[in-house]
């Protein structure tokens, strides 16, 4: 089952980590602009077209339609690749997941 964990939210956008069976399978950034919703989907390099469509459909059903039920269009840009890590300049951050590397930009 696909789950979404919200990373952040602003008045016009949201970012979610996409999880399945406890593993990260992607990320979706949503931006609400007028009657349209724009998404940037980042998923694994081996994701098939069917898998990408499943992620878009699930995002639309569970996130977009609940926030913007009268939207005109949901436009999604897809990036396929691998995780390069999470970068932060906050050395005091204690919210790291076990096994997750932390990179400092200082």
C-alpha contacts under 8 A as a table, 3 or more apart, distances in Angstrom:
res1	aa1	res2	aa2	distance
1	X	20	X	5.71
1	X	21	X	6.71
2	X	18	X	6.91
2	X	19	X	5.77
2	X	20	X	4.81
2	X	21	X	7.65
2	X	58	X	7.84
3	X	18	X	5.90
3	X	19	X	5.03
3	X	20	X	6.17
4	X	16	X	5.84
4	X	17	X	5.73
4	X	18	X	4.83
4	X	19	X	6.08
5	X	16	X	5.28
5	X	17	X	5.17
5	X	18	X	6.58
5	X	19	X	7.49
6	X	9	X	7.58
6	X	14	X	7.30
6	X	15	X	5.93
6	X	16	X	4.35
6	X	17	X	6.46
7	X	14	X	7.60
7	X	15	X	5.39
7	X	16	X	5.29
7	X	17	X	6.77
8	X	14	X	5.74
8	X	15	X	5.39
8	X	16	X	7.34
9	X	12	X	7.83
9	X	13	X	5.83
9	X	14	X	4.37
9	X	15	X	6.55
10	X	13	X	5.16
10	X	14	X	6.31
12	X	31	X	5.83
12	X	32	X	5.13
12	X	33	X	7.13
13	X	29	X	7.30
13	X	30	X	5.34
13	X	31	X	4.30
13	X	32	X	5.92
14	X	29	X	5.85
14	X	30	X	5.18
14	X	31	X	6.69
15	X	27	X	7.38
15	X	28	X	5.86
15	X	29	X	4.35
15	X	30	X	6.22
16	X	27	X	5.66
16	X	28	X	5.34
16	X	29	X	6.39
17	X	24	X	6.90
17	X	25	X	7.95
17	X	26	X	6.10
17	X	27	X	4.47
17	X	28	X	6.59
18	X	24	X	5.86
18	X	25	X	5.66
18	X	26	X	4.90
18	X	27	X	5.24
18	X	28	X	7.15
19	X	22	X	6.00
19	X	23	X	5.37
19	X	24	X	4.52
19	X	25	X	5.56
19	X	26	X	7.10
20	X	23	X	5.35
20	X	24	X	6.51
20	X	25	X	6.56
25	X	43	X	6.09
25	X	44	X	6.51
26	X	41	X	7.23
26	X	42	X	5.36
26	X	43	X	4.28
26	X	44	X	6.66
27	X	41	X	5.88
27	X	42	X	5.18
27	X	43	X	6.62
28	X	39	X	6.56
28	X	40	X	5.57
28	X	41	X	4.52
28	X	42	X	6.34
29	X	39	X	5.46
29	X	40	X	5.17
29	X	41	X	6.66
30	X	37	X	6.78
30	X	38	X	5.74
30	X	39	X	4.52
30	X	40	X	6.72
31	X	37	X	5.69
31	X	38	X	5.08
31	X	39	X	6.29
32	X	35	X	7.74
32	X	36	X	6.33
32	X	37	X	4.67
32	X	38	X	6.48
33	X	36	X	5.50
33	X	37	X	6.06
33	X	38	X	7.55
34	X	37	X	7.88
35	X	70	X	7.53
35	X	71	X	4.97
35	X	72	X	5.34
35	X	73	X	7.19
36	X	71	X	5.57
36	X	72	X	5.48
36	X	73	X	4.97
36	X	74	X	6.05
36	X	75	X	7.55
37	X	64	X	7.55
37	X	68	X	7.99
37	X	71	X	7.04
37	X	73	X	6.31
37	X	74	X	4.82
37	X	75	X	6.29
38	X	74	X	5.86
38	X	75	X	4.85
38	X	76	X	5.83
38	X	77	X	7.99
39	X	74	X	7.28
39	X	75	X	6.06
39	X	76	X	4.44
39	X	77	X	6.18
40	X	76	X	5.59
40	X	77	X	4.83
40	X	78	X	5.91
40	X	79	X	7.51
41	X	76	X	6.75
41	X	77	X	6.12
41	X	78	X	4.74
41	X	79	X	6.08
42	X	78	X	5.92
42	X	79	X	4.65
42	X	80	X	5.80
42	X	81	X	7.37
43	X	47	X	6.79
43	X	52	X	7.91
43	X	78	X	7.63
43	X	79	X	6.33
43	X	80	X	5.01
43	X	81	X	6.33
43	X	82	X	7.46
44	X	47	X	5.50
44	X	80	X	5.28
44	X	81	X	4.97
44	X	82	X	5.58
45	X	80	X	4.56
45	X	81	X	4.07
45	X	82	X	6.21
46	X	80	X	7.58
46	X	81	X	7.85
47	X	51	X	5.82
47	X	52	X	6.41
47	X	80	X	7.22
48	X	51	X	5.06
48	X	52	X	6.22
49	X	52	X	5.08
49	X	53	X	6.14
50	X	53	X	5.12
50	X	54	X	6.16
51	X	54	X	4.98
51	X	55	X	6.29
52	X	55	X	5.13
52	X	56	X	6.23
53	X	56	X	5.03
53	X	57	X	5.99
54	X	57	X	5.14
54	X	58	X	6.02
55	X	58	X	5.17
55	X	59	X	6.01
56	X	59	X	5.11
56	X	60	X	6.10
56	X	76	X	7.68
57	X	60	X	5.06
57	X	61	X	6.13
58	X	61	X	5.14
58	X	62	X	5.91
58	X	63	X	7.93
59	X	62	X	5.39
59	X	63	X	5.33
59	X	64	X	6.42
60	X	63	X	5.66
60	X	64	X	4.67
60	X	65	X	5.75
60	X	74	X	7.68
61	X	64	X	6.41
61	X	65	X	5.59
61	X	66	X	7.38
62	X	65	X	6.67
62	X	66	X	6.50
63	X	66	X	5.52
63	X	67	X	6.43
64	X	67	X	5.26
64	X	68	X	5.76
64	X	69	X	7.31
65	X	68	X	5.13
65	X	69	X	4.46
65	X	70	X	7.68
65	X	71	X	7.74
66	X	69	X	5.82
68	X	71	X	5.47
71	X	74	X	7.48
85	X	101	X	6.91
85	X	102	X	7.49
85	X	103	X	7.56
86	X	101	X	7.46
86	X	102	X	6.41
86	X	103	X	6.64
87	X	102	X	6.52
87	X	103	X	4.94
87	X	104	X	6.15
87	X	105	X	7.04
88	X	91	X	7.68
88	X	102	X	7.41
88	X	103	X	6.28
88	X	104	X	5.50
88	X	105	X	6.54
89	X	103	X	7.87
89	X	104	X	5.11
89	X	105	X	5.38
89	X	106	X	6.20
90	X	93	X	5.73
90	X	104	X	7.37
91	X	104	X	7.09
93	X	96	X	7.18
96	X	100	X	6.48
96	X	102	X	7.68
97	X	100	X	5.39
